[in-house]
């Protein structure tokens, strides 16, 4: 006979959250909640996002839910990332946006890594939470995008010819120029001048076809859930 495993109250809370589909927790560790944080960090199914003040966690969660409803994922995005991952590519999302959105997209689309800016949320003199308009350093800009490309090339002992970068704006130019294949996806004209290929009338499956994948090698989203 096998005895039932005893779990702590904190572990029970995290287990319940996972079973109810919670993927992201906003919070600020300290004091009485430290046992809960031990359980969070031991669980690989929940992503924790640090805020500057505990009250900011509630507001950040509300903002994330509203923004998630407004996101339109480009056709072919899920198939592109899943197929690349399946074929041992390293998939990285680097954005000048904010982590509370890129973390969601990382989970939704299947990126292995995601990097973005952390937005500062602080209390005012009335103890009301507000967006300060500031980004917590280091700020991710066009130079940071190139830095991440260089970093992943170095860490994984790659050649730049083995890399693909996709962008749509001026901040992506230097990264696009340095990649083995630079792709403008519905990009601005200034980016199109530097990109190797540009897509305007096709979806992101075109990036798989450009690499030589056939339809039967593409992982359909129907088989992902």
N, C-alpha and C positions, 0 to 999 in steps of 0.2 A: 504494500500500500504506500502511495506517495503522499507525503504531507503537503498541504497547501503552503505556498510561499507567503511569508508575511511581508507586507509592504508598509512604508510609512504613510502618514497622512499627506505629505507633500507629493509623494509618488502617486498616490491615489488621485489627487487633484489633476496632475499632469496626464495621467492615464485617461481620465474622464474627458479632458480637453481634446486629446488626440482622437478618442472614439467619437467625439462630436464634430470632428472636422476642423478643429482650430489648427492653423498653420503658423501664425505669427502672434507673438506677444510683445507688447510695448511695456517697458518697466524700468524701474530704478532700484538696484539692489541695496540692501542694508538692513541691519537689525533683525527684526522679527521675520522677515521674508527670506533670510539666507537659506534655510532648509529647502524652501520652494525653488530657489535658484540652483541649488545642488541637483535637484530633480530635473530642472529644465536643461541644464548642461549635460546631464547624463542621457537625455532623450534626443535622438537625432531627427525626430519628426517635427519638431517645433523650432522655428527661428525666433530668436530674441533680438529685439531692437532697443538699444539703450537710449533713454531720454534724459534731459537735464533735471527734470523735476517729476515727482510721482504723478502730479495732477496732469502733466503733459501727456501721460500715457493714454488717458481716456480720450483726449482731444486728437491725438495722433491716430488712434484706432478709428475714430469717427471719420477723420479726413481720408484715411486709407480706403475705407469702405465706399465713400462717395466717389473717390477717384477711380477705384477699380471698376465701378459701373460705367464710367465714361471712356474706358480704354477699348479701342478697337484693334484687335490683333490682326495683322496682315495675313492674308491667305498664304498658306504654304509655310508659315513661320514654324509651327510645331513640327511638321514633317521634316523641315530643313534641319532643325536642331537635333531631333531624335535620330535622324539618319546619320548625321555627322558624328554624334556620340557613339552610335552603334558601330561605326567604322573607326573608332579609336582616335577621333579628332578631339582637340581641346577647344571647347566652346566657351567664349568669354563675352559678357555684356559689359561694355564700358560706356557710361552715360554722363553727360553734364547735368542730368536731372538729380533726383534725390533717392536715397536708399529705400525709403518706404515704398516706392514704386518699383524700383529695380529688383528688390528682394521678392516682391510679388511676381514680377515677370520671370525671374529666375526659376521660381517654383512652377509657374504656369507653363512655361515653354521648355524647361528642362536644361537651361544653361548650367554648366558646371561651376562657373564663377561669375560674379557680378560686382562691379565697382561703380560708385556714384558719390554724390555729395550728401553730407549729413546736415539737415536743416535744423537750425536752433529754435527751440520753443521754450520760452521762459515766462515766469509770473511777473505781472506788473505790480504797482504799489497797492492795488486793490485785490491782489492775489488771484487775478484772472489771468488765464493762460493766453498767450498771444505769440504770433510769429514775429520774430525780431527783424526779419529781413536779412539776417546774417547766415552765412554758411560756415560751419565749423571746419577749421583747417585740418588737413591740407585741402585746398579747393581743386576740384578736378576740372581741368580745362583742356585745350587742344594739346598742350605740352604733356599733360598727364596721360592723354590717350596714347601718344607715342611712347611715353615711358612704360606703360603697361605692355604695349607690343614688344618693346625691347626686353622687358622683364620676363615675359612668358617665353620668348625665343631663347633667352639665356638659360632660364631654369629648366627648360625641356630639351635643350641642346638641339634646337631647330635651325634650319636655314631660312632666311626671309622668303626665299622662293617657295617655301612650304606653307606660307601664311596667306590667309584671305581676310581682308578687312572690308566691311560694308558701312557706308555712311550716307548722309543726305545733306550735310551742310558744310559751311566754310571751316568749322572747327575740326572737320574730319580730313582736311586736305593733306596735312603732313603724314598722318597715319596711312591714308590711302596710297600716297606716293611711295611709302617705304615697304608696303606689303608686296608679296609676290603677285597677288591678284587684287587690285583695288576696284571696288564696285560702288557705283553711285546708284542708290535705290530711290527713285523719285526725287533725285537730288537737285540742288540748285545748279545753275549753269556754271558757276565758278568751280564747282566740284567736278562736273562732267568733263571739264577740260583736262583734269588730272587723272581721272579714273581710267582703268583699262577697259571696263565695260560699264554700260549703264542700262538699267531697267526702268521703263516707264509704262509699258503696256502689258507686262507679264507679272506674275506673282513671284514669291520667293522660291518656288520650285525651280525657277529658272537658274538659280545659283547651283542647284544640284545637277541640272542638265549641262550647265557650263563646265562642270567637273567631269562629265562623262557618265553620270548615273543614268540608268534606264528606269522605266516605270516600275518594273518588278524588283528593283533594288531600293526603292523608296519606302520607308516605313510609314504606312498610312495612319492618320490619327484615329481611325476606327478601331485600331488594335492597341491603342495606348491607354485606355481607361477600363 
